[in-house]
Amino acid sequence: MILIAVLFPWLSFFLRGKIFIGFICLFLQFTLIGWLPAAIWAVASRIDEKNKNRIRQLERQMQRPIYYETK
């Protein structure tokens, strides 16, 4: 997914369901100067989404009750 974000930043957003942001990124990529910022934006966005999912998963694990065995 990181390779897609670097080569085709707009496609990275489209595949994650962020259509409007994908069009903005596609517009940036049309200009040669804007391609590098678009690629960096797509990679940073992907990493940020991954971290948010990891935090949500950890929060869910912390909310589960812990059962201790008694002897």
Wavefront OBJ file of the C-alpha trace (Angstrom):
o trace
v 0.000 0.000 0.000
v 2.937 2.333 0.656
v 4.204 1.705 -2.884
v 0.805 2.672 -4.287
v 0.829 5.793 -2.102
v 4.208 6.837 -3.506
v 3.566 6.032 -7.166
v -0.152 6.885 -7.360
v -1.054 9.039 -4.339
v -4.618 9.680 -5.551
v -5.265 5.945 -5.917
v -4.200 5.382 -2.330
v -6.954 7.733 -1.146
v -9.535 6.225 -3.522
v -8.828 2.695 -2.262
v -9.393 3.837 1.322
v -12.741 5.447 0.467
v -11.595 9.072 0.626
v -12.856 10.105 -2.800
v -12.901 13.905 -2.349
v -9.375 13.960 -0.922
v -8.330 11.657 -3.764
v -9.493 14.221 -6.327
v -7.570 16.981 -4.550
v -4.494 14.770 -4.535
v -5.010 13.943 -8.232
v -5.138 17.655 -9.021
v -1.850 18.125 -7.135
v -0.284 15.226 -8.982
v -1.147 16.747 -12.378
v 1.489 19.371 -11.731
v 5.050 18.108 -11.651
v 5.840 20.274 -8.623
v 2.794 18.974 -6.751
v 3.566 15.295 -7.245
v 6.123 15.099 -4.426
v 3.877 16.781 -1.811
v 0.972 14.574 -2.938
v 3.075 11.437 -2.488
v 4.294 12.542 0.944
v 0.723 13.424 1.947
v -0.581 10.015 0.842
v 2.137 8.094 2.709
v 1.710 10.188 5.872
v -2.058 9.738 5.711
v -1.704 5.972 5.343
v 0.677 5.729 8.297
v -1.622 7.938 10.389
v -4.630 5.738 9.592
v -2.662 2.629 10.520
v -1.666 4.161 13.867
v -5.254 5.197 14.627
v -6.439 1.635 13.975
v -3.720 0.288 16.265
v -4.749 2.706 19.053
v -8.431 1.755 18.671
v -7.513 -1.910 18.921
v -5.457 -1.288 22.079
v -8.324 0.710 23.621
v -10.729 -2.156 22.942
v -8.310 -4.599 24.566
v -8.003 -2.384 27.630
v -11.786 -2.186 28.036
v -12.232 -5.947 28.155
v -12.564 -7.295 31.688
v -9.647 -9.318 33.000
v -10.534 -12.538 34.722
v -8.144 -13.880 37.315
v -8.136 -17.478 38.384
v -8.676 -18.061 42.071
v -7.332 -21.121 43.810
l 1 2 3 4 5 6 7 8 9 10 11 12 13 14 15 16 17 18 19 20 21 22 23 24 25 26 27 28 29 30 31 32 33 34 35 36 37 38 39 40 41 42 43 44 45 46 47 48 49 50 51 52 53 54 55 56 57 58 59 60 61 62 63 64 65 66 67 68 69 70 71
